[in-house]
Amino acid sequence: MTTPHRRLPYWLLVLIAGVLVVGGMLRAGIIRMPGYPVLAEPQVHVQVAPPASPLSLGEFKNGFSSVIDPALPAVVNISSTKVIRSQNVPNPFFSDPFFRQFFGDQFGQQQPQTQREQSLGSGVIVNSNGYILTNNHVVAGASEVEVYTPDRKKYKAKIIGTDSRTDIAVLKIDATGLPTLALGDSSKLKVGDIVFAIGDPFGIGETATMGIVSATGRALGGSIEHYENFIQTDAAINPGNSGGAMIDLHGNLVGINTAIISGGGGNEGIGFAIPVNMARNVMNQIVEHGKVIRGYMGVSIQDVDPGMAKAFGLSQGGGALISDVSPDSPAAKAGLQRGDIILKLNGNDVTGRNALSVSIAEMAPGSVAHLQIYRNGKTQDVNVTLSEFPEKGTPGQPSTGGGSAAIGLHVQNLTSDLAQQLGLPPGTTGVVVTQVDPSSTAADAGIQRGDVIQEVNRKPVRNMEQYSQALAAAANQPVLLLVNRGGATIYVVIEPQG
């Protein structure tokens, strides 16, 4: 005897089907639930190199062609074109009222001229369907970008997105089956590792050079980008190499060549590359979100050198000194204060201002930064829940430091009129520097006319009398000053004169 087949109600069948469809879309990353991580893979599928064993140089009996040859097809030449409009200066002859009386106001006016400016750079194919990594400065402001592959094919490229803060740009060309480079792990690089730079210097054609990793975690004082964590190398990098590949002995991409320090404009053995770990993170966010989403703490910070460490009672330099805290920022809400020194982030030592700013930027908004800080001679733990970095300029962003004050200065009381002229927030107090002795230690430290001294040795000074008393109390010891320059505050140590 057969059992009758029971039929499910129609509404229940529809409900089950809907759950299955929505579940599949969630797993595929097509839709997302607020507050939950996206489990889908990044939209740009890249080949990530597995952990590799160290190589013996004895394996390269005839040179390094076995490393470089497979990488060459994935490095491209990039040509970008900008259209620049310039207004010609009118001839004063045509401004004479006598001529305008007869010929009218339009006589002699010249129309804006347009010029096409071209620049060359390099790029790296990281996805077989045409995604290319390069530098932002290679394509910034370009109205047209063309990509030339080593097999002499030309493509029109679309700029998917750029990030000026790390100098990374993502391009896309309409092609499939392209050769790519596998992405290595730039965090594993050590000083002395052999690396190769591949690009198109001066537009002469694809070129490979060899060197070693000279340093890691380099910063150039904000002279190039806001978030700097460069790999330094002596492999020759020249104009046109920007955006090209830095590869290791395994042929894996470990950096994007980006800058040089040079007295004459050419290679002098000091080149820099953006670590591929940073570049990959920026690329994925650009493709996924259309922009880079960064963590934000809301502090101005500066490096702690030995002199600064001594002034704050530390036995040695290192860490990052908070010189200002933005109101209503995550740092302010967590109780961080001006004068705190951040020693550790998430259990890792903070080696300086730049390392901390890069690490915080790479954390997701909403995540918690576990800090160990030094305050008034004691260490303590502080947890800061990060928010999203506000792209439009916000006071309290990481400061590059620089600026100092004390002996060898002429000062006067800061009035409300002076504060307004100096662009300072209402209510700012202190003494303003009116003159700096060029032979003084204050001048050596970088103090400038217009700087406002707000503290001497951690004590507020609101007028010249308090300033003079604080300096007198310091006797012949180094002086720690809090200096306000254009609304941003920094700490400065001034050594005794002479």
C-alpha positions, 0 to 999 in steps of 0.5 A: 500500500502506498502512502499518499504524497502530502503537498506543501502549501503554496505559500510555504514553497514560495517562502523556502524558495525565497530563503534559498535565493537570498541565502545564495545571494548572500554567499555570493556577495551580491547583497549584504547585511548591514553590520556583517562582514562580506564573505565574498572574495575581492572583485579583482581575482589575483594570483597570490604566491604561496609561502616560498622557501629561501633560494640559494644563489648557487641555483642561478648559475647563468644570472637571473633570466629565469626570474625576469623573463617570465615577469616581463610580459606582465609589465606595461608602458603607460602613456597619459595625456592631459589637456591644459587650458592657459589664458594668454596675457593680453597686450597692454596696448589693447587696454588703452581706453582710446582704442576701446572707444573705437573698437569696443571692449572685445577688441584684442581679447584673446581666447584661452589656449589649450595644450596637450601634455603627455607623460610616460610611466609603467604598470603591472598586470595583476589580473588576466582580465585587464586590471593594472596597478600603477601610480596615481601620479602617472595618470592624475588628471589625465583625459586619455590613458593608453597602455602598450603591452610588450607584445606591441599591442595598444589599448585604451585604458579606463581609470577605475580609481585612484588614491593620492594618499598612497599614490596608487591607481587602478586601470582596466583594459578590455582584454582577456588571457593576459599574463600576470604577476603573482603577488608576494608578501612584502611584509617578509622582505628583509634588508639585503634581499635581492630585488629587481625593478622592471619598467620603461625608463625614459620611454626607451623600452622595457628594462630590468635592473637589480639591487637589494632592499636597502630599507623597509618602512621608509617615510619621506616626511610627507613629501610624496604621499600621506601614507608612506611605508616605502621599500627602499632599494638601490636597484636603478629606478628612473623617470618612466619606471613609476608604476612598474614592478619590483619583484623578488627572487621567486619572480613574485610582485613585492612592490610598485616602483614609485619614487627616487631621491636624486640631485640631478633627476636620475638614478643615484641608488636611492629608489622607493617602491610601495609595498604590494600588501598596501597596494593590494588593499588599496586596489581591492577597496577601490574596486569594491567601494569606489574609494579607500575606506580608512580607520580614523583615530583623530590625533596629531602625532609626531616622532619621539627622538631621544631629546623628546623622550628625555623631556617626557621621562622616557629612557629611550626614543620610539613611539608616537607623541600625541600633539593634539586631539580632535574634539569629538574624535574616537581618540577624544572619546577614549580619553587620549590626551595631548602629551600621551605617548603611544608605545604599542598598537595591538600588542606591537611596538610603535616605532614612530609616527609614520608606522602608527598612521599607516597601521591605523589607516589600514584598520577598518572603521568600527574596529578597536585599536588596543593601545598602550600609552605612556602618561605622566611616568606610567603606562596604561592601556586604552582602547579606541573604537575607530571611525571612518577617515573623513576625506575632506581635511580634518584638523588633527590628522597626523602631522609631520612635525617640525617647528620649535621654540624657546631661547633666542626668541622675541615674543609678545602676548597673543591678542584676539586680533593677532590670533585672527590674523594667524588663522587660529581658533577663537580662544587660543592663548599663548605668546606669539613669536615675533622674531627668531635669532638665526644663530639660536638653538630655537632657529636650529629647531625650526621655530618661525615668526608667527608660531604661538607658544602655549606650554613650557615644560608641560605648563600652560603659558598665557602671557609673557610673564608666565612664559618668562617665569617658565623659562627661568625655572628651566635654568640651563636645561632643555625646554619642552614647548608646545607650539601652535602653528596655524592651528596645529600643535606640535611638541618641540625640545629646545636645547640650552643656548651654547 
